[in-house]
Amino acid sequence: MPDSAGWGTITLVTGLLHEPQPTPLALLLLGQDADPGSERGVECPGALPAASDPDLVDRAAAAKAALGDRLFILGHHYQRNEVIDFADVTGDSFKLAQQAAAHPAAEFIVFCGVHFMAESADILTADNQKVILPDLAAGCSMADMANIVQVEHCWEDLEQAGIAEVTIPITYMNSTAAIKAFTGRHGGAVCTSSNAERSMRWAFEQGEKVLFLPDQHLGRNTAVRELGLELTDCVVFNPRKPLGGRTADQLRDAKVILWKGHCSVHGRFTADCVDDVRERIPGVTVIVHPECTYEVVTKADIVGSTEKIIATIAAAPPGSAWAIGTELNLVKRLAQNHPDKTIAYLDKSVCFCSTMNRIDLPHLVWVLESLIAGTVVNQIEVDPETAKWAKVSLDRMLALPGPDAKAD
């Protein structure tokens, strides 16, 4: 039943998460409406099939079969089941981009994810391959919190403070190709949630300070929890304020300069959510993504990437109870795939990734049927200069020593 705030609640039962009631806000979060203040408000250049079309599944299957080996569909873990059902491979963003590069015979790479992920796939794939994003409005609020103009101005501030030459930029995979290219040009590397620690340690071997983009929480959690720095060693740079809202001395004294960005989904989880689920489910193990706040990861039992969360739940003993702090589509899928375990969503409120959920079956069918008709729609292309420097930063990450250096 919906709560007083209109979110809808999630009922916990063993091995299953019930759908919330469809309130207007829930529909927005499911990608069935638009919020012009926070999303790329673009229109699809063509008529989409109706979402209520009972033949959509058959049309998608027929189109995929007709395209055959010319087509390779990537499905991010946060996608709806109706889309995942047609994916040739599922995974996190960089893993999927690598999978696309590993299938050079596929002429069309349909990336069921968000914009920055499709950019990475275009950077890593061959020139003759076309990367397609079914809905161009499927952006990433975190990635959009750091645009290249802001980041260039930030670097100018660091130059004025006299610290740019000893600062190494590290950008999270969840960033635009332009930010990855900036990182490559300035001697830095990309990181994933799995190898953020190794990336940051590498950066400190190259310089005295780290500029971490665009997720302040992953940067802070890595610096403090993994590298042993103090919270006071980290300062948040607000791109909307002169000098990021800091004095030159504060920037000079900091070891890690955190961009003021965050994940809109993982940022919803609070320390109270952890306390509440422990009261409701005795013996529950709380596992969360490192994009959550420092207060949440400190209270959690296990912190790890999406792939680590999936592997941990799969290896857990039957009858164990888990509360998971990550995107709801994935949590629902884990509950369905592991009916022998009790799985709860960490927050009582529905919290889908609204932009990820813009990729739905009507968009997928429209894209595939357009390809059959000879029309390539929504192609994602990164210009050669940006792609060159973005690949430099990606290659530096891939050269990091240690296990799972390539994992997302």
C-alpha positions as CSV (number, residue, x, y, z in Angstrom):
1,M,0.0,0.0,0.0
2,P,1.3,3.5,-0.7
3,D,2.6,5.5,2.3
4,S,1.7,9.1,3.1
5,A,4.5,10.5,1.0
6,G,3.2,8.7,-2.1
7,W,6.2,6.5,-2.6
8,G,4.6,3.1,-2.2
9,T,6.2,0.5,0.1
10,I,7.9,-2.8,-0.5
11,T,6.6,-5.9,1.2
12,L,9.3,-8.3,2.3
13,V,8.7,-12.0,1.9
14,T,11.2,-14.8,1.6
15,G,12.7,-14.8,-1.9
16,L,10.4,-12.1,-3.2
17,L,10.0,-8.3,-3.3
18,H,6.5,-7.2,-4.0
19,E,6.0,-4.3,-6.5
20,P,5.1,-1.0,-4.9
21,Q,1.8,0.6,-5.8
22,P,2.1,2.8,-8.9
23,T,1.9,6.4,-7.6
24,P,2.8,9.4,-9.8
25,L,6.3,9.6,-8.2
26,A,6.9,5.9,-8.7
27,L,6.0,6.2,-12.4
28,L,8.5,9.0,-12.7
29,L,11.2,6.8,-11.1
30,L,10.2,4.0,-13.5
31,G,11.0,6.3,-16.4
32,Q,7.4,6.7,-17.6
33,D,7.5,10.5,-17.2
34,A,10.2,13.2,-17.4
35,D,11.6,15.7,-15.0
36,P,13.1,18.5,-17.2
37,G,15.0,19.8,-14.2
38,S,17.2,16.8,-13.9
39,E,17.1,14.8,-17.1
40,R,18.1,15.2,-20.7
41,G,14.7,16.1,-22.2
42,V,15.0,14.7,-25.7
43,E,12.4,13.2,-27.9
44,C,12.7,9.9,-29.8
45,P,12.7,10.7,-33.6
46,G,9.9,8.2,-34.4
47,A,6.8,6.6,-33.0
48,L,7.4,4.0,-30.3
49,P,5.3,0.9,-30.0
50,A,2.7,1.2,-27.3
51,A,3.8,-0.2,-24.0
52,S,0.5,-2.1,-23.8
53,D,1.1,-3.9,-27.1
54,P,0.7,-7.6,-26.3
55,D,2.9,-8.5,-29.2
56,L,6.0,-6.6,-28.0
57,V,7.8,-9.6,-26.7
58,D,7.3,-11.5,-29.9
59,R,8.3,-8.5,-32.0
60,A,11.5,-8.1,-30.0
61,A,12.3,-11.8,-30.4
62,A,11.6,-11.7,-34.1
63,A,13.7,-8.6,-34.7
64,K,16.6,-10.0,-32.7
65,A,16.5,-13.2,-34.7
66,A,16.3,-11.4,-38.0
67,L,19.4,-9.3,-37.2
68,G,21.3,-12.4,-36.0
69,D,25.0,-12.1,-35.5
70,R,24.9,-8.5,-36.8
71,L,23.4,-7.6,-33.4
72,F,24.8,-7.7,-29.8
73,I,22.7,-6.5,-26.9
74,L,24.2,-5.4,-23.6
75,G,22.1,-5.3,-20.5
76,H,23.1,-3.5,-17.4
77,H,22.3,-5.0,-14.0
78,Y,19.9,-2.2,-13.2
79,Q,17.7,-2.7,-16.2
80,R,14.1,-4.0,-16.1
81,N,13.6,-7.8,-16.5
82,E,11.7,-7.2,-19.8
83,V,15.0,-5.8,-21.2
84,I,17.4,-8.1,-19.5
85,D,15.5,-11.0,-21.1
86,F,16.8,-10.0,-24.5
87,A,20.4,-9.2,-23.5
88,D,23.2,-11.3,-24.9
89,V,25.3,-10.5,-21.8
90,T,24.6,-8.7,-18.5
91,G,27.0,-6.9,-16.2
92,D,28.3,-3.5,-15.0
93,S,29.2,-0.7,-17.3
94,F,32.9,-1.4,-18.1
95,K,32.4,-5.1,-18.3
96,L,29.7,-4.6,-20.9
97,A,31.9,-2.2,-22.9
98,Q,34.7,-4.8,-22.9
99,Q,32.2,-7.5,-24.0
100,A,31.2,-5.2,-26.9
101,A,34.9,-4.9,-28.0
102,A,35.2,-8.6,-27.7
103,H,32.6,-9.1,-30.4
104,P,34.0,-7.3,-33.4
105,A,31.7,-9.2,-35.8
106,A,28.6,-7.5,-34.4
107,E,27.8,-4.5,-36.6
108,F,25.3,-3.1,-34.1
109,I,25.9,-2.8,-30.3
110,V,22.6,-2.0,-28.5
111,F,23.6,-0.8,-25.1
112,C,20.7,-1.1,-22.6
113,G,22.2,1.2,-20.0
114,V,22.9,4.9,-19.8
115,H,24.7,7.5,-21.9
116,F,28.2,7.4,-20.4
117,M,28.2,3.5,-20.7
118,A,27.4,3.7,-24.4
119,E,30.2,6.3,-24.8
120,S,32.7,3.8,-23.2
121,A,31.5,1.1,-25.6
122,D,32.0,3.4,-28.6
123,I,35.6,4.2,-27.4
124,L,36.5,0.5,-27.1
125,T,34.8,-0.9,-30.2
126,A,36.0,-0.8,-33.8
127,D,35.2,2.1,-36.1
128,N,32.8,-0.1,-38.2
129,Q,30.7,-1.0,-35.1
130,K,27.7,1.3,-34.3
131,V,26.8,1.7,-30.6
132,I,23.1,2.5,-30.0
133,L,21.4,3.8,-26.9
134,P,17.6,2.9,-27.1
135,D,16.6,6.2,-25.4
136,L,18.9,9.2,-25.5
137,A,17.2,10.5,-22.3
138,A,18.8,7.7,-20.4
139,G,21.5,9.7,-18.8
140,C,23.2,9.5,-15.4
141,S,22.6,12.2,-12.8
142,M,26.0,11.5,-11.2
143,A,27.9,11.8,-14.5
144,D,26.0,15.0,-15.4
145,M,27.1,16.6,-12.1
146,A,30.5,17.1,-13.6
147,N,30.6,18.8,-17.0
148,I,33.8,19.5,-18.8
149,V,33.6,23.3,-18.5
150,Q,33.3,23.0,-14.7
151,V,36.1,20.6,-14.5
152,E,38.4,22.8,-16.6
153,H,37.6,25.7,-14.3
154,C,38.4,23.6,-11.3
155,W,41.8,22.7,-12.7
156,E,42.4,26.5,-13.2
157,D,41.6,27.0,-9.5
158,L,44.1,24.3,-8.6
159,E,46.7,26.0,-10.8
160,Q,46.1,29.3,-9.1
161,A,46.5,27.5,-5.8
162,G,49.8,26.1,-7.0
163,I,48.8,22.5,-6.6
164,A,47.7,21.3,-10.1
165,E,51.1,19.9,-11.0
166,V,51.1,17.7,-7.9
167,T,47.4,16.6,-8.3
168,I,46.4,13.5,-10.1
169,P,42.8,13.2,-11.3
170,I,41.0,10.0,-10.9
171,T,37.5,9.7,-12.5
172,Y,35.0,7.1,-11.7
173,M,33.7,5.1,-14.7
174,N,30.4,6.9,-14.2
175,S,31.6,10.0,-16.0
176,T,31.3,11.4,-19.5
177,A,33.8,10.7,-22.2
178,A,34.9,14.3,-22.0
179,I,35.8,13.9,-18.3
180,K,37.7,10.7,-19.0
181,A,39.6,12.5,-21.7
182,F,40.4,15.3,-19.3
183,T,41.7,12.7,-16.8
184,G,43.9,11.2,-19.5
185,R,45.4,14.5,-20.6
186,H,46.3,15.4,-17.1
187,G,48.1,12.1,-16.1
188,G,45.2,10.4,-14.4
189,A,43.2,7.2,-14.7
190,V,39.7,5.9,-14.6
191,C,38.5,3.7,-11.8
192,T,35.6,1.3,-11.1
193,S,34.0,0.6,-7.7
194,S,36.1,-2.6,-7.6
195,N,39.5,-1.0,-8.1
196,A,39.1,2.5,-6.7
197,E,41.5,1.6,-3.9
198,R,44.2,0.5,-6.3
199,S,43.6,3.5,-8.6
200,M,43.9,6.0,-5.7
201,R,47.0,4.3,-4.3
202,W,48.5,4.5,-7.8
203,A,47.6,8.2,-8.0
204,F,49.4,8.9,-4.7
205,E,52.5,7.2,-6.2
206,Q,52.4,9.7,-9.1
207,G,51.6,12.9,-7.1
208,E,50.8,14.4,-3.7
209,K,47.1,14.9,-4.1
210,V,44.1,13.3,-5.8
211,L,41.2,15.1,-7.5
212,F,38.4,12.5,-7.4
213,L,35.5,12.8,-9.9
214,P,32.5,12.8,-9.9
215,D,31.3,10.8,-6.9
216,Q,32.3,12.3,-3.6
217,H,31.1,9.2,-1.6
218,L,33.1,6.6,-3.5
219,G,36.1,8.9,-3.2
220,R,35.7,9.5,0.5
221,N,35.0,5.9,1.3
222,T,38.0,4.8,-0.6
223,A,40.4,7.4,0.9
224,V,39.3,6.9,4.5
225,R,38.2,3.3,4.7
226,E,40.7,1.7,2.3
227,L,43.7,4.0,2.4
228,G,43.5,5.0,6.1
229,L,43.3,8.7,5.6
230,E,41.3,11.0,7.9
231,L,38.0,12.6,7.0
232,T,39.8,15.9,7.5
233,D,42.2,15.0,4.7
234,C,39.3,15.3,2.3
235,V,37.6,18.4,1.1
236,V,34.5,18.7,-1.2
237,F,34.9,21.0,-4.2
238,N,31.6,22.7,-5.2
239,P,31.8,23.7,-8.8
240,R,29.1,26.3,-8.4
241,K,31.2,28.3,-6.0
242,P,34.5,30.3,-6.4
243,L,37.5,28.0,-5.6
244,G,34.9,25.3,-5.0
245,G,33.7,27.0,-1.9
246,R,37.2,26.6,-0.3
247,T,40.1,28.8,0.4
248,A,43.4,28.3,-1.4
249,D,44.9,27.1,1.9
250,Q,42.2,24.5,2.3
251,L,42.9,23.1,-1.2
252,R,46.6,23.1,-0.5
253,D,46.2,21.3,2.8
254,A,43.8,18.6,1.4
255,K,45.1,15.2,0.3
256,V,41.9,14.3,-1.6
257,I,39.7,16.9,-3.4
258,L,36.3,15.4,-3.8
259,W,34.0,16.6,-6.6
260,K,30.5,17.5,-5.2
261,G,28.6,14.7,-7.0
262,H,26.7,11.7,-6.0
263,C,24.4,8.8,-7.1
264,S,20.8,9.8,-6.7
265,V,19.8,6.2,-5.9
266,H,22.6,5.2,-3.5
267,G,22.4,8.7,-1.9
268,R,18.9,7.9,-0.6
269,F,20.1,5.2,1.8
270,T,20.7,6.6,5.3
271,A,22.1,5.3,8.6
272,D,18.5,5.2,9.9
273,C,17.7,2.7,7.1
274,V,20.4,0.4,8.4
275,D,19.2,0.7,12.0
276,D,15.6,0.1,11.0
277,V,16.3,-3.0,8.9
278,R,18.3,-4.5,11.8
279,E,15.3,-4.0,14.1
280,R,12.9,-5.6,11.5
281,I,15.0,-8.5,10.5
282,P,17.0,-10.2,13.3
283,G,20.4,-11.5,12.2
284,V,20.2,-9.6,8.8
285,T,23.5,-8.9,7.0
286,V,23.6,-5.5,5.4
287,I,25.5,-5.2,2.2
288,V,25.8,-1.9,0.4
289,H,27.4,-0.3,-2.7
290,P,30.4,2.1,-2.0
291,E,28.5,4.9,-3.7
292,C,26.5,5.1,-0.4
293,T,27.4,7.8,2.1
294,Y,30.2,7.3,4.6
295,E,27.7,7.0,7.4
296,V,25.9,4.1,5.7
297,V,29.0,2.1,4.6
298,T,30.3,2.5,8.2
299,K,27.2,0.9,9.6
300,A,27.0,-1.8,6.9
301,D,28.5,-5.3,7.3
302,I,29.8,-5.6,3.8
303,V,30.6,-2.9,1.2
304,G,31.2,-3.8,-2.4
305,S,30.6,-3.3,-6.1
306,T,27.5,-4.5,-7.9
307,E,29.4,-7.6,-9.1
308,K,30.5,-8.3,-5.5
309,I,27.0,-7.9,-4.2
310,I,25.7,-10.4,-6.7
311,A,28.5,-12.9,-6.0
312,T,28.1,-12.5,-2.2
313,I,24.4,-13.3,-2.3
314,A,24.9,-16.2,-4.7
315,A,27.4,-17.7,-2.2
316,A,25.4,-17.1,0.9
317,P,24.0,-20.1,2.8
318,P,20.3,-21.0,2.4
319,G,18.1,-19.4,5.1
320,S,20.4,-16.4,5.5
321,A,18.9,-12.9,5.6
322,W,20.2,-9.9,3.6
323,A,19.4,-6.2,3.3
324,I,20.9,-4.8,0.1
325,G,21.6,-1.1,-0.5
326,T,21.7,-0.7,-4.3
327,E,19.3,-0.2,-7.2
328,L,15.9,-1.9,-6.8
329,N,15.7,-3.7,-10.1
330,L,18.8,-5.7,-9.2
331,V,17.6,-6.3,-5.6
332,K,14.3,-7.7,-7.0
333,R,16.2,-9.9,-9.4
334,L,18.4,-11.3,-6.7
335,A,15.3,-12.1,-4.5
336,Q,13.7,-13.9,-7.5
337,N,16.9,-15.8,-8.3
338,H,17.6,-16.9,-4.6
339,P,14.2,-18.0,-3.1
340,D,16.1,-19.9,-0.4
341,K,17.2,-16.6,1.2
342,T,15.4,-13.7,2.7
343,I,16.3,-10.5,0.8
344,A,15.2,-7.1,1.7
345,Y,15.7,-3.7,0.1
346,L,17.5,-1.4,2.5
347,D,15.1,1.5,2.1
348,K,11.4,1.2,2.6
349,S,10.7,3.5,-0.4
350,V,10.8,2.5,-4.0
351,C,14.0,3.8,-5.6
352,F,14.6,2.7,-9.1
353,C,17.2,4.5,-11.2
354,S,14.8,6.7,-13.2
355,T,17.1,7.3,-16.2
356,M,18.2,3.6,-16.4
357,N,14.5,2.7,-16.4
358,R,13.9,4.8,-19.5
359,I,15.2,1.9,-21.5
360,D,12.1,-0.3,-21.9
361,L,10.7,-2.8,-24.3
362,P,9.0,-0.3,-26.6
363,H,12.3,1.5,-27.0
364,L,14.2,-1.7,-27.6
365,V,11.7,-2.9,-30.2
366,W,11.8,0.5,-32.0
367,V,15.6,0.3,-32.2
368,L,15.7,-3.2,-33.5
369,E,12.9,-2.8,-36.1
370,S,14.5,0.4,-37.3
371,L,17.8,-1.5,-37.9
372,I,15.9,-4.1,-39.9
373,A,14.4,-1.3,-42.0
374,G,18.0,0.0,-42.6
375,T,17.8,3.0,-40.2
376,V,20.3,3.5,-37.4
377,V,18.8,5.5,-34.6
378,N,20.3,7.0,-31.5
379,Q,23.9,6.2,-32.4
380,I,26.4,7.3,-29.8
381,E,29.6,8.6,-31.3
382,V,32.6,10.0,-29.4
383,D,34.8,12.4,-31.4
384,P,38.3,11.0,-32.2
385,E,40.3,13.4,-30.0
386,T,38.1,12.8,-26.9
387,A,38.1,9.1,-27.6
388,K,41.9,9.1,-27.8
389,W,42.5,10.7,-24.4
390,A,39.6,8.8,-22.8
391,K,41.2,5.6,-23.9
392,V,44.5,6.7,-22.3
393,S,42.9,7.0,-18.9
394,L,41.1,3.7,-19.4
395,D,44.4,2.0,-20.4
396,R,46.1,3.3,-17.3
397,M,43.4,1.7,-15.2
398,L,43.8,-1.6,-17.1
399,A,47.5,-1.5,-16.3
400,L,46.9,-1.4,-12.6
401,P,48.5,-4.4,-10.8
402,G,46.5,-6.8,-8.7
403,P,43.4,-9.0,-9.1
404,D,40.1,-7.6,-10.6
405,A,41.9,-4.6,-12.0
406,K,39.5,-4.8,-14.9
407,A,36.3,-5.5,-13.0
408,D,33.6,-2.9,-12.7
